[in-house]
Amino acid sequence: MTLDGYREVAAALTPPAVSQFLAAHDWELEQRQPHIREVWRYASSRSSTAARVMIPLATDFADFGARFTDALESLGHIHDWDAAELLEKVVATRADLFFVRLDQAMVDGTIPFHQADKTLQAIYKLMKAAATTTADPRHSHRGRRPAAVGGFLEDDVRLGHTKHGSFVFTVVTRLGDPVDTSSGEEQPPSLVFPRRVMETLARGLETTKRLTQVWDGSALDSPSSHGLSAGLVESLEEMSQPDHLRAVDLSFEWAAGEPKPDVGLATIVLDRDVIMGLPSVRERLVRQEEPLRRETVIGLVKSLTREDTTAADEETALVIVAAEVNGKPLRIHVPLSGDDHGWAIMAYQRQLPFTVTGDLSYERRAWRLTGEITVDASFLQHLTGTSEPAPEA
């Protein structure tokens, strides 16, 4: 990368971030004029004339940009890094890195575009679930999320460069510039939120894998303390759907500028056996998050499938109703017969709202109404002017 590259790096970095990098990589601070400059000496050098760099701190000086670029170019020369490598090293000091590696056969190091798109969407959903659990452990993961979740997804998490070795997505979670503690001021709790999200994510991934191998019902006593949520597990299912995928390897590289947590220290491998166990874990979490409750559903009938029935003169069908429940769009399976089935046929043919009440639950990978099911056909009766549903065509 040329000098223009170092100018671009200078625009992307700040002096505190570079100072944190130097402090973590065998550089010693020799002099400091607050808000003006710092002088650092390379302690690893065995030469009597050890390398030194001056990091400008006065961002309002007219020549700040040029001096900062010079300092970064010197660091690149000393460590034998180009501008891109220097940027990665400095960013990693104040950022946690999360790697998603797709282990599958590839002829030319590429993957299908639609698979990349689905994987990115699943990663975003994964980060959103971990951020929601971190911000509010009791949150239902439906509807409006805490403000901290939106701020994290918008400002603190980024997609980094892919790495060599199969196909690797790199997620960069920025921890922000270090706070000047010389005045004794403590770091505001809000600044550590990105690290807390990453710890929640790592804990949730480790627990999920463990539960697919040996079920532990105590994890459902407090799922959030284990980083668990149905959304997190569902996102893992979505990124591991392709049959040709051998495994998904998930790993973390923790920021050098912060203490390492006690989770995410080893690669989490989701092989085919683990992937096959994900639906069971998700269903149990959904039941925990969505206990059986009486619900009135209003939506459109999307399909009707005939079912065998003991009464030869009574039509029975499994009806799928698309409706929104508590702000969440669902497709709900409803068994209906007799006149209720007839009203469902009418609603389907005319694309009219259909109202049905029952016990809503999640089982066998689908939302279902069970128990005593009643259909409110008053709206359809009003439109047709009759109390009898139209016969099936």
Residue pairs with C-beta under 8 A, 6 or more apart in sequence:
1 82
1 83
1 84
3 69
3 73
5 82
5 83
5 84
6 69
6 72
6 73
6 76
6 83
6 86
7 65
7 69
8 83
9 72
9 83
9 84
9 86
9 87
10 65
10 68
10 69
10 72
11 65
12 87
13 72
13 87
13 90
13 91
14 177
15 38
15 55
15 56
15 57
15 59
15 68
16 177
16 178
16 180
17 90
17 91
17 93
17 94
17 177
17 178
18 55
18 71
18 72
18 75
18 90
19 29
19 38
19 40
19 55
19 178
20 93
20 94
20 177
20 178
20 257
21 89
21 90
21 93
21 94
21 256
21 257
22 29
22 40
22 53
22 55
23 29
23 257
24 93
24 256
24 257
25 89
25 93
25 256
26 42
26 43
26 44
27 40
27 41
27 42
27 43
28 40
28 41
28 43
29 38
29 39
29 40
30 39
30 40
30 41
30 52
31 37
31 38
31 39
32 38
32 39
33 57
34 57
34 182
35 57
35 58
36 56
36 57
36 58
37 54
37 55
37 56
37 57
37 58
38 54
38 55
38 57
39 52
39 53
39 54
39 55
40 52
40 53
40 54
40 55
41 50
41 51
41 52
42 50
42 51
42 52
42 78
43 50
45 51
51 74
51 78
53 71
53 74
53 75
53 78
54 67
54 71
55 68
55 71
56 64
56 67
56 68
56 71
58 64
61 67
72 83
72 86
73 83
75 81
75 86
76 82
76 83
76 85
76 86
79 86
79 89
81 89
88 161
91 172
91 174
92 253
92 255
92 256
93 255
93 256
93 257
94 174
94 175
94 176
94 177
94 178
94 255
94 257
95 172
95 173
95 174
95 175
95 255
96 172
96 173
96 175
96 194
96 195
96 198
96 252
96 253
96 254
96 255
97 160
97 170
97 171
97 172
97 173
97 252
97 253
97 254
98 170
98 171
98 173
98 198
98 201
98 250
98 251
98 252
99 163
99 168
99 169
99 170
99 171
99 249
99 250
99 251
99 252
99 253
100 119
100 123
100 168
100 169
100 171
100 239
100 248
100 249
100 250
101 165
101 166
101 167
101 168
101 169
101 248
101 249
101 250
101 251
102 111
102 115
102 119
102 166
102 167
102 168
102 169
102 245
102 248
103 166
103 245
103 246
103 247
103 248
103 249
104 111
104 166
104 167
104 242
104 244
104 245
104 246
105 244
105 246
106 166
106 167
109 167
110 167
111 167
115 242
118 238
118 239
118 241
119 169
119 239
120 159
120 169
121 238
122 235
122 236
122 238
122 239
123 169
123 171
123 235
123 239
124 153
125 231
125 234
125 235
125 238
126 201
126 232
126 235
126 236
126 239
127 152
127 153
127 157
127 171
127 197
127 201
128 145
128 149
128 153
128 231
129 141
129 204
129 229
129 231
129 232
129 235
130 197
130 198
130 200
130 201
130 204
130 227
130 232
131 145
131 148
131 149
131 152
131 153
131 197
131 200
132 139
132 141
132 145
132 146
132 149
132 229
132 231
133 139
133 141
133 200
133 204
133 224
133 227
133 228
133 229
133 232
134 148
134 193
134 196
134 197
134 200
135 145
135 146
135 148
135 149
135 193
136 146
137 224
137 225
138 224
139 145
139 146
140 289
140 326
141 229
141 230
141 231
141 289
142 326
142 327
142 328
143 326
143 327
143 328
148 190
148 193
152 193
152 194
152 197
155 174
156 173
156 174
156 176
156 193
156 194
157 171
157 172
157 173
157 174
157 194
158 171
158 172
158 173
158 174
159 169
159 170
159 171
159 172
160 170
160 171
160 172
161 170
162 168
162 169
162 170
163 170
173 194
173 195
173 197
173 198
174 194
175 191
175 192
175 194
175 195
175 255
175 257
175 258
176 191
176 194
178 257
179 185
179 187
179 188
179 191
181 187
195 255
195 258
195 261
198 252
198 254
198 261
198 264
199 227
199 261
199 263
199 264
200 227
201 227
201 232
201 264
202 227
202 252
202 261
202 263
202 264
202 268
203 226
203 227
203 263
203 264
204 226
204 227
204 228
204 229
204 232
205 227
205 232
205 236
205 250
205 264
205 268
206 227
206 263
206 264
206 268
207 219
207 226
207 227
207 228
208 228
208 232
208 233
208 236
208 278
208 281
209 268
209 269
209 270
209 274
210 216
211 219
211 277
211 281
212 273
212 274
212 276
212 277
212 278
212 280
212 281
213 273
213 274
213 277
219 226
219 228
220 284
220 285
220 288
223 229
223 285
223 288
223 289
228 285
229 285
229 289
230 282
230 285
230 286
230 289
233 278
233 281
233 282
233 285
234 282
236 248
236 270
236 275
236 278
237 275
237 278
237 279
237 282
239 248
240 248
240 270
240 275
240 278
245 275
246 271
246 272
247 269
247 270
247 271
247 272
247 275
248 269
248 270
248 275
249 267
249 268
249 269
249 270
250 267
250 268
250 269
250 270
251 264
251 266
251 267
251 268
252 264
252 265
254 260
254 261
254 264
270 278
279 365
283 362
283 363
283 364
283 365
286 362
287 361
287 362
287 363
290 360
290 361
290 362
292 359
292 360
292 361
293 359
293 360
294 357
294 358
294 359
294 360
294 371
295 325
295 357
295 358
295 359
295 360
295 369
296 355
296 356
296 357
296 376
297 321
297 323
297 325
297 332
297 334
297 355
297 356
297 357
297 358
297 360
297 369
298 323
298 353
298 354
298 355
299 321
299 322
299 323
299 324
299 332
299 353
299 354
300 321
300 322
300 323
300 347
300 351
300 352
300 353
300 354
301 319
301 320
301 321
301 344
301 347
301 348
301 354
302 320
302 321
302 322
302 331
302 348
303 319
303 320
303 348
304 317
304 318
304 319
304 320
304 341
304 344
304 345
304 348
305 317
305 318
306 315
306 316
306 317
307 316
307 317
307 318
307 335
308 316
309 315
309 316
309 337
311 337
314 337
314 338
315 337
315 338
315 341
315 342
315 392
316 335
316 336
316 337
316 341
317 335
317 336
317 337
317 341
317 344
318 333
318 334
318 335
318 336
319 333
319 334
319 335
319 336
319 341
319 344
320 331
320 332
320 333
320 334
321 331
321 332
321 334
321 354
321 356
322 329
322 330
322 331
322 332
323 329
323 330
323 332
324 330
325 332
325 360
330 367
331 366
331 367
332 360
332 367
332 368
332 369
333 366
333 367
333 368
333 369
334 344
334 356
334 358
334 368
334 369
334 373
335 369
335 373
336 344
336 356
336 373
336 375
339 375
339 377
339 388
339 389
340 356
340 373
340 375
340 377
342 388
342 389
342 390
342 391
342 392
343 354
343 375
343 377
343 380
343 389
344 354
344 375
345 389
345 390
345 392
346 352
346 380
346 384
346 389
346 390
347 353
347 354
347 380
348 354
349 390
349 393
352 379
352 380
352 383
353 379
354 375
354 380
355 375
355 376
355 377
355 379
356 369
356 373
356 374
356 375
356 376
357 369
357 373
357 374
357 375
357 376
358 369
358 370
358 371
358 372
358 373
358 374
359 369
359 370
359 371
359 372
360 367
360 368
360 369
361 367
361 368
361 370
362 368
377 389
380 389
381 387
384 390
